[in-house]
Amino acid sequence: MAKISYLFGALLIALGVAGFIGSGFSAKTALIPAGFGVIMLIIGAIASRGPAANKHAMHVAAILNLLGAGAGLSRGIPNVINYVKGDSTVWLKALSQGGMGLLCLVFLILCIRSFINARRNRLATTQG
């Protein structure tokens, strides 16, 4: 999961920087996804240290991405709806916030699947 956290960290950084550039370097809040991305890169580095560090780091990553998904989607969905209704001024917000929410949600799902698989493997080795 450490390599996946590097990937999602890089994607979040790219999203944040693109949003900041797209705003004409005026919307500093567009860098929020980049902040999440930097934290994901740090978590990936910690997770790379070994199995025990990986376990704890990925739990922290799951919590971070739960917050990111909630924040991104709760802010992004209304902007997407407004954009579809014809408000072309919110397209950058919709893309940035919705993109962050979706990236965080996908990573969270991958974390949960990984946790389930790790538990199954652990139970299989103790029972067999």
C-alpha positions as YAML, in Angstrom:
chain: A
units: angstrom
residues:
- id: 1
  name: MET
  ca: [0.00, 0.00, 0.00]
- id: 2
  name: ALA
  ca: [2.97, 2.34, 0.41]
- id: 3
  name: LYS
  ca: [3.46, 2.57, -3.36]
- id: 4
  name: ILE
  ca: [-0.24, 3.24, -3.84]
- id: 5
  name: SER
  ca: [-0.08, 6.06, -1.30]
- id: 6
  name: TYR
  ca: [2.80, 7.58, -3.31]
- id: 7
  name: LEU
  ca: [0.66, 7.42, -6.44]
- id: 8
  name: PHE
  ca: [-2.40, 8.99, -4.83]
- id: 9
  name: GLY
  ca: [-0.22, 11.59, -3.10]
- id: 10
  name: ALA
  ca: [1.25, 12.60, -6.45]
- id: 11
  name: LEU
  ca: [-2.21, 12.73, -8.05]
- id: 12
  name: LEU
  ca: [-3.53, 14.95, -5.24]
- id: 13
  name: ILE
  ca: [-0.53, 17.26, -5.53]
- id: 14
  name: ALA
  ca: [-1.04, 17.52, -9.30]
- id: 15
  name: LEU
  ca: [-4.74, 18.26, -8.78]
- id: 16
  name: GLY
  ca: [-4.00, 20.99, -6.25]
- id: 17
  name: VAL
  ca: [-1.29, 22.64, -8.32]
- id: 18
  name: ALA
  ca: [-3.46, 22.47, -11.47]
- id: 19
  name: GLY
  ca: [-6.34, 24.07, -9.60]
- id: 20
  name: PHE
  ca: [-4.08, 26.82, -8.27]
- id: 21
  name: ILE
  ca: [-2.66, 27.52, -11.73]
- id: 22
  name: GLY
  ca: [-6.14, 27.34, -13.27]
- id: 23
  name: SER
  ca: [-7.36, 29.98, -10.86]
- id: 24
  name: GLY
  ca: [-4.69, 32.37, -12.08]
- id: 25
  name: PHE
  ca: [-2.64, 31.81, -8.92]
- id: 26
  name: SER
  ca: [-5.31, 33.55, -6.87]
- id: 27
  name: ALA
  ca: [-7.24, 30.74, -5.11]
- id: 28
  name: LYS
  ca: [-4.92, 29.52, -2.37]
- id: 29
  name: THR
  ca: [-7.61, 27.09, -1.21]
- id: 30
  name: ALA
  ca: [-7.12, 25.23, -4.50]
- id: 31
  name: LEU
  ca: [-3.89, 23.94, -2.93]
- id: 32
  name: ILE
  ca: [-5.78, 21.95, -0.28]
- id: 33
  name: PRO
  ca: [-5.59, 18.73, -2.34]
- id: 34
  name: ALA
  ca: [-1.84, 19.29, -2.67]
- id: 35
  name: GLY
  ca: [-1.59, 19.49, 1.12]
- id: 36
  name: PHE
  ca: [-3.36, 16.16, 1.40]
- id: 37
  name: GLY
  ca: [-1.01, 14.82, -1.25]
- id: 38
  name: VAL
  ca: [2.10, 15.86, 0.66]
- id: 39
  name: ILE
  ca: [0.76, 14.14, 3.76]
- id: 40
  name: MET
  ca: [0.09, 11.01, 1.67]
- id: 41
  name: LEU
  ca: [3.70, 11.03, 0.45]
- id: 42
  name: ILE
  ca: [4.93, 11.27, 4.04]
- id: 43
  name: ILE
  ca: [2.64, 8.42, 5.08]
- id: 44
  name: GLY
  ca: [3.94, 6.35, 2.16]
- id: 45
  name: ALA
  ca: [7.52, 6.96, 3.29]
- id: 46
  name: ILE
  ca: [6.65, 5.88, 6.84]
- id: 47
  name: ALA
  ca: [4.79, 2.81, 5.55]
- id: 48
  name: SER
  ca: [7.87, 1.76, 3.56]
- id: 49
  name: ARG
  ca: [9.85, 1.21, 6.76]
- id: 50
  name: GLY
  ca: [8.39, -2.22, 7.49]
- id: 51
  name: PRO
  ca: [5.28, -4.27, 8.24]
- id: 52
  name: ALA
  ca: [4.54, -2.71, 11.65]
- id: 53
  name: ALA
  ca: [5.02, 0.82, 10.34]
- id: 54
  name: ASN
  ca: [2.96, -0.03, 7.27]
- id: 55
  name: LYS
  ca: [0.03, -1.18, 9.39]
- id: 56
  name: HIS
  ca: [-0.09, 1.97, 11.50]
- id: 57
  name: ALA
  ca: [0.65, 4.34, 8.62]
- id: 58
  name: MET
  ca: [-2.10, 2.88, 6.44]
- id: 59
  name: HIS
  ca: [-4.62, 3.25, 9.26]
- id: 60
  name: VAL
  ca: [-3.66, 6.92, 9.50]
- id: 61
  name: ALA
  ca: [-3.95, 7.17, 5.71]
- id: 62
  name: ALA
  ca: [-7.42, 5.63, 5.82]
- id: 63
  name: ILE
  ca: [-8.57, 8.20, 8.40]
- id: 64
  name: LEU
  ca: [-7.01, 11.05, 6.40]
- id: 65
  name: ASN
  ca: [-8.73, 9.88, 3.23]
- id: 66
  name: LEU
  ca: [-12.05, 9.45, 5.00]
- id: 67
  name: LEU
  ca: [-11.82, 13.12, 5.96]
- id: 68
  name: GLY
  ca: [-10.66, 14.08, 2.47]
- id: 69
  name: ALA
  ca: [-13.46, 12.15, 0.79]
- id: 70
  name: GLY
  ca: [-16.06, 13.67, 3.10]
- id: 71
  name: ALA
  ca: [-14.77, 17.21, 2.67]
- id: 72
  name: GLY
  ca: [-14.16, 16.94, -1.06]
- id: 73
  name: LEU
  ca: [-17.46, 15.32, -1.93]
- id: 74
  name: SER
  ca: [-19.56, 17.45, 0.41]
- id: 75
  name: ARG
  ca: [-18.17, 20.59, -1.21]
- id: 76
  name: GLY
  ca: [-17.71, 19.22, -4.71]
- id: 77
  name: ILE
  ca: [-21.12, 17.67, -5.36]
- id: 78
  name: PRO
  ca: [-23.05, 20.96, -4.93]
- id: 79
  name: ASN
  ca: [-20.57, 22.68, -7.26]
- id: 80
  name: VAL
  ca: [-20.97, 19.93, -9.86]
- id: 81
  name: ILE
  ca: [-24.75, 20.31, -9.62]
- id: 82
  name: ASN
  ca: [-24.47, 24.09, -10.02]
- id: 83
  name: TYR
  ca: [-22.17, 23.63, -13.01]
- id: 84
  name: VAL
  ca: [-24.62, 21.23, -14.66]
- id: 85
  name: LYS
  ca: [-27.40, 23.75, -14.06]
- id: 86
  name: GLY
  ca: [-25.44, 26.31, -16.07]
- id: 87
  name: ASP
  ca: [-23.23, 28.17, -13.58]
- id: 88
  name: SER
  ca: [-19.96, 28.09, -15.50]
- id: 89
  name: THR
  ca: [-18.09, 30.01, -12.78]
- id: 90
  name: VAL
  ca: [-17.81, 26.97, -10.51]
- id: 91
  name: TRP
  ca: [-16.21, 24.50, -12.95]
- id: 92
  name: LEU
  ca: [-12.76, 24.77, -11.35]
- id: 93
  name: LYS
  ca: [-14.18, 24.31, -7.85]
- id: 94
  name: ALA
  ca: [-16.24, 21.35, -9.01]
- id: 95
  name: LEU
  ca: [-13.23, 19.73, -10.65]
- id: 96
  name: SER
  ca: [-10.84, 20.36, -7.77]
- id: 97
  name: GLN
  ca: [-13.13, 19.51, -4.87]
- id: 98
  name: GLY
  ca: [-14.89, 16.65, -6.61]
- id: 99
  name: GLY
  ca: [-11.58, 15.25, -7.85]
- id: 100
  name: MET
  ca: [-10.11, 15.33, -4.36]
- id: 101
  name: GLY
  ca: [-13.20, 13.65, -2.96]
- id: 102
  name: LEU
  ca: [-13.12, 10.90, -5.57]
- id: 103
  name: LEU
  ca: [-9.37, 10.27, -5.23]
- id: 104
  name: CYS
  ca: [-9.67, 10.05, -1.46]
- id: 105
  name: LEU
  ca: [-12.70, 7.77, -1.71]
- id: 106
  name: VAL
  ca: [-10.92, 5.39, -4.09]
- id: 107
  name: PHE
  ca: [-7.86, 5.27, -1.83]
- id: 108
  name: LEU
  ca: [-10.09, 4.65, 1.20]
- id: 109
  name: ILE
  ca: [-11.77, 1.74, -0.58]
- id: 110
  name: LEU
  ca: [-8.37, 0.30, -1.47]
- id: 111
  name: CYS
  ca: [-7.29, 0.61, 2.19]
- id: 112
  name: ILE
  ca: [-10.39, -1.18, 3.42]
- id: 113
  name: ARG
  ca: [-9.88, -3.99, 0.89]
- id: 114
  name: SER
  ca: [-6.26, -4.28, 1.99]
- id: 115
  name: PHE
  ca: [-7.27, -4.44, 5.66]
- id: 116
  name: ILE
  ca: [-9.80, -7.19, 4.92]
- id: 117
  name: ASN
  ca: [-7.26, -9.20, 2.92]
- id: 118
  name: ALA
  ca: [-4.61, -8.82, 5.62]
- id: 119
  name: ARG
  ca: [-7.04, -10.06, 8.25]
- id: 120
  name: ARG
  ca: [-8.05, -13.04, 6.11]
- id: 121
  name: ASN
  ca: [-4.40, -13.94, 5.52]
- id: 122
  name: ARG
  ca: [-3.61, -13.61, 9.20]
- id: 123
  name: LEU
  ca: [-6.56, -15.84, 10.16]
- id: 124
  name: ALA
  ca: [-5.64, -18.40, 7.49]
- id: 125
  name: THR
  ca: [-2.08, -18.69, 8.78]
- id: 126
  name: THR
  ca: [-3.12, -19.05, 12.41]
- id: 127
  name: GLN
  ca: [-5.79, -21.67, 11.65]
- id: 128
  name: GLY
  ca: [-3.78, -23.73, 9.16]
...
